Amino acid sequence: MSEAVAAVVPPDDQVLVEAARSGDRSSFSELVNRHARRIYRTARHMTKNDADAEDVLQDAFIKAYQKLDQFQGDAKFSTWLTRIAVNEALMRLRKKRNSKTVSLDEDLQTEDGAVSREVPDDRETPEDALSREETRALLEQSVDSLAEGYRTVFVLRDVEGFSTEETADMLDLSISAVKSRLLRARLQLRDRLQRRLGRRGVRDGS
């Protein structure tokens, strides 16, 4: 009778952080691999620009590596890392605002390159695939058009799945402020989606 082979359990973030603090760069590389996708996605939603999101991603991990000794483990590493990325993104947005005025309601040409694209079902018709992609684009444009404060809360809570408490901690807001902004973001998003879907229906003659 053969013995069952125990499944290899990957080390948790805290173990990797401790190893990275001791100079094990491969452990920090594993942390990068685990969290880069989420950090990029958050940065992309906040900055609305692929190049800026890449810069935020790089700067966030550089700062995280430099400040590993400051990570106390009171919160999850992913929360601590996301807070660094959010601060980097907000700093970048402030610099851009100082150089030029940007309309928060301006439609943006979005790209899906950084987000995993779903493979269309073989049974899906080209018309269905086009409609799904157009709806996704409308959703991304609607999220992008939210004011910065609402957009950031919406992305952290509803897109990335952080708790209200974690979001409040990352943004230095009260829990009630997070709840208020999230409600306003959801309502604005619903209204903008309804208007844009309505305009598309008129153009399609439906």
Sequence and secondary structure as in RCSB ss.txt:
>XXXX:A:sequence
MSEAVAAVVPPDDQVLVEAARSGDRSSFSELVNRHARRIYRTARHMTKNDADAEDVLQDAFIKAYQKLDQFQGDA
KFSTWLTRIAVNEALMRLRKKRNSKTVSLDEDLQTEDGAVSREVPDDRETPEDALSREETRALLEQSVDSLAEGY
RTVFVLRDVEGFSTEETADMLDLSISAVKSRLLRARLQLRDRLQRRLGRRGVRDGS
>XXXX:A:secstr
            HHHHHHHHHTT HHHHHHHHHHHHHHHHHHHHHHH  HHHHHHHHHHHHHHHHHTGGG  SSS
 HHHHHHHHHHHHHHHHHHHHHHHS   TT       TTS      TT  HHHHHHHHHHHHHHHHHHHTS HHH
HHHHIIIIIS   HHHHHHHHT  HHHHHHHHHHHHHHHHHHHHHHHHHHHHHHT 
